[in-house]
Amino acid sequence: MKTFLANLTVTATLWIAPAACVVAQTDDVALAADTAAVADDAVELLPDTAGVVVGTDPDEMFGVPHEPYNGDVLPDPTHHIRPAEWIVPSSAAVVGALCVNTAWGKRVRNEMHEMLGAEQKLHTKVDNYLQYAPMVVAYGAYFAGWKGQHNLKDRTILLAMSAATMAAVVNVSKRAFKEQRPDSGAKNSFPSSHTATAFMGAEFLWQEYRTTQPWLGYTGYGLAALTGYLRMHNERHWVNDVVAGAAIGMLSTKFAYWLYPKIFHEGSSRGKGAKKRKVTAFGVPYCSSEGAGVNMALVF
């Protein structure tokens, strides 16, 4: 009986040992395969993963293509505008326009005016200067040595294009809608030019520093929002005037950044050796109860 058990034990040992070897070899093969797969994945990462690893601008991860950062030229997502960036402010402008002549729109704007208007309380003229604050910050950051998307010449051209577009749309809209102001009989309330100017500057600031100093862009939007609030607080505008003005300001700058490379360069707006197109610019001065300025046009 003891001899039989001893033989059984030896036999079982002989069977188990090869099986263990097979398992060990199988584990080694699987581990080697996993290691190779990891190595392959490390060679070619998915776009989103690669963006996280190298610290790429978030716009790269969300489908906005731009040139890779080479240490000299910043990756530039500013000339690639996604559909949502047009749709949202455009919808806001349309809603603001509907409030001018519709019964429900007038009811909403009157209720908001009662909530936000100062009536006989203290008014302020700070908004007359605050509207330019985002633009001042953009140039202040440049002269302070903070690198943005464009040099001084290019950003000035972009700002001029934005201002020309904004001024044209605002002045045409004022003459077309003829909305009466809440504090007077003047029929040039819609849209708010102060708010449009402020948000044009805020969008300009955001586009220039979105990849390097995004907090500057947030600051610009805060200043623009304060400008819009003060226009209602001072009873100079209805809420729909301010909403539409903000939308027009943002859209004007987005349009300028989208159009710029198509006017001044062939192909990429930042490519070396790109051929420049001949462009003719001219301006026409204007004067109204809102103020004076120059409407500019580009022919190309």
Residue pairs with C-beta under 8 A, 6 or more apart in sequence:
45 53
47 60
47 61
48 61
50 56
51 58
51 60
51 61
52 61
56 69
56 75
57 66
57 75
57 77
57 210
57 211
59 66
59 77
59 80
59 210
59 211
60 66
60 75
60 77
62 82
63 82
64 77
64 80
64 82
65 80
66 75
66 76
66 77
66 80
67 73
67 75
67 76
67 268
67 270
68 75
69 75
73 270
74 147
74 148
74 149
74 211
74 212
75 211
76 149
76 269
76 270
77 210
77 211
78 149
78 207
78 208
78 210
78 257
79 257
79 258
79 260
79 261
79 269
81 254
81 257
81 258
85 254
86 251
86 254
89 246
89 247
89 248
89 250
89 251
89 254
90 247
90 251
92 243
92 244
92 246
92 247
93 191
93 243
93 244
93 247
93 248
93 251
95 240
95 243
96 190
96 191
96 240
96 241
96 243
96 244
96 247
97 173
97 177
97 190
97 240
97 244
98 105
99 105
99 106
99 108
99 109
99 238
99 239
99 240
100 177
100 179
100 190
100 240
101 177
105 240
108 239
108 240
109 238
109 239
109 240
112 232
112 238
112 239
113 182
113 232
113 235
113 238
113 239
116 229
116 232
116 233
116 239
117 182
117 232
117 233
117 235
118 233
118 234
118 235
119 235
123 233
123 234
123 235
124 230
124 233
124 234
126 230
127 194
127 226
127 227
127 230
127 231
127 234
128 194
130 198
130 223
130 226
130 227
130 230
131 194
131 195
131 197
131 198
131 201
131 224
131 227
132 197
132 198
132 201
133 198
133 201
133 220
133 223
133 227
134 198
134 201
134 202
134 204
134 205
134 219
134 220
134 221
134 223
134 224
135 159
135 201
135 204
135 205
137 205
137 216
137 219
137 220
137 223
138 148
138 155
138 159
138 201
138 204
138 205
138 208
138 209
138 216
138 220
141 148
141 205
141 208
141 209
141 213
141 216
142 148
142 152
142 155
142 208
146 209
146 212
146 213
146 216
147 212
148 155
148 208
148 209
148 212
149 155
149 207
149 208
149 209
149 210
149 211
150 158
150 208
154 260
155 204
155 208
157 260
157 264
158 204
158 207
158 253
158 256
158 257
158 260
159 204
159 256
160 296
161 256
161 259
161 260
161 296
161 298
162 200
162 203
162 204
162 252
162 253
162 255
162 256
163 197
163 200
163 252
163 296
164 283
164 295
164 296
164 297
164 298
165 252
165 255
165 256
166 196
166 197
166 200
166 248
166 249
166 252
166 253
167 193
167 286
167 293
167 294
167 295
168 295
169 196
169 248
169 252
170 191
170 193
170 196
170 245
170 248
171 286
171 288
171 295
173 190
173 191
173 244
173 248
174 188
174 189
174 190
174 191
174 193
174 288
174 290
175 188
177 190
178 187
178 188
179 187
179 188
179 189
179 190
179 238
179 241
180 186
180 187
180 189
181 187
181 188
181 189
181 236
181 237
182 189
182 235
182 236
182 237
182 238
183 234
183 235
183 236
186 289
188 288
188 289
188 290
189 236
189 237
189 238
189 241
190 238
190 240
190 241
190 244
191 241
191 242
191 244
191 245
191 248
192 228
192 231
192 236
192 237
192 241
192 242
192 244
192 245
193 245
193 290
193 291
194 227
194 228
194 231
194 236
194 237
194 245
195 224
195 227
195 228
195 231
195 237
195 241
195 242
195 245
195 246
195 249
196 245
196 246
196 248
196 249
196 252
197 249
198 223
198 224
198 227
198 228
198 246
198 249
199 221
199 224
199 228
199 245
199 246
199 247
199 248
199 249
199 250
200 249
200 250
200 252
200 253
201 220
201 224
201 249
202 217
202 220
202 221
202 223
202 224
202 249
202 250
203 220
203 249
203 250
203 252
203 253
203 254
204 220
204 253
205 216
205 217
205 219
205 220
206 214
206 216
206 217
206 220
206 221
207 217
207 253
207 257
209 216
209 217
210 217
224 246
224 249
225 246
228 242
228 245
228 246
229 242
231 237
231 241
231 242
232 238
232 239
232 242
237 245
260 269
261 268
261 269
263 277
263 279
263 298
263 300
264 276
264 277
264 279
265 271
265 274
265 275
265 276
265 277
266 274
266 275
266 276
266 277
267 274
268 274
277 300
278 300
279 298
279 299
279 300
280 298
280 299
280 300
281 296
281 297
281 298
281 299
282 296
282 297
282 299
283 294
283 295
283 296
283 297
284 294
284 295
284 296
284 297
285 292
285 293
285 294
285 295
286 292
286 293
286 294
286 295
